Amino acid sequence: SVIDRDVCFLAKEELFLPNKIFAYIISKLNAIRLKRGGIDIDAIRIAIKMIHNGYPLVIFPEGTRNLTDKLLLQGKPGVVFIMMKANVPIVPAFIIGSNKSIFSLIFKKQKLSVTFGKPIYPDVWKGMKTKEARIYLVNLIMDKIRKLYEEKSNNS
């Protein structure tokens, strides 16, 4: 285990709908149901509460799994909104193997590799207007993730 405590995740609402067993499992894994296509105030409040209760929040800055041949998709500025509101550091991470379905990761024992970067502390975005800070932060995070990939590639 990389992290010695429970974490929570944002999970699109559609993952909770088709299969009650899967919905139960991801709920037990601290998945927070997120309505996409707008601002989900309830999910934001729950996420901030979980963070303040000591649960690190895992957010994928691209907003989805990357199923393309591209190294990274474009980051979405909205993903940093929760971290800014919670006023906590952001730890960029590069994940190899996350393009596989959760079922293949569990049942086929696929490899998943995670490389963590250095935290980005709240003082980086202090004094910026919210929209400006969100764009700056998501670009900074995506740049740091790209650099983690390059470092991992150079060390392999």
FENDA-V525763 format. One record per backbone hydrogen bond with DSSP energy under -0.5 kcal/mol. NH is the residue of the N-H (numbers start at 1). CO is the residue of the C=O. Records with the same first field share a line. If there is no record, write none. Layout:
BEGIN
NH->CO, CO
END
This chain:
BEGIN
8->56
9->30
10->58
11->9, 32
13->34
15->12
16->13
17->13, 14
18->14
23->19
24->20
25->21
26->22
27->23
28->24
29->25
30->27
31->26
32->9
33->31
34->11
36->34
40->38
41->39
44->40
45->41
46->42
47->43
48->44
49->45
50->46
51->47
52->48
53->49
54->51
55->50
56->6, 54
58->8, 56
59->57
61->59
63->60
67->65
76->61
77->75
79->76
80->77
81->78
84->80
85->81
86->82
87->83
88->83
90->120
92->90, 118
94->115
95->93
96->113
97->95
100->97
105->101
106->102
107->103
108->104
110->104
113->96
115->94
117->92
120->90
121->119
124->121
125->122
126->122
128->125
133->129
134->130
135->131
136->132
137->133
138->134
139->135
140->136
141->137
142->138
143->139
144->140
145->141
146->142
147->143
148->144
149->145
150->146
151->147
152->148
153->149
154->150
155->151
156->152, 153
END
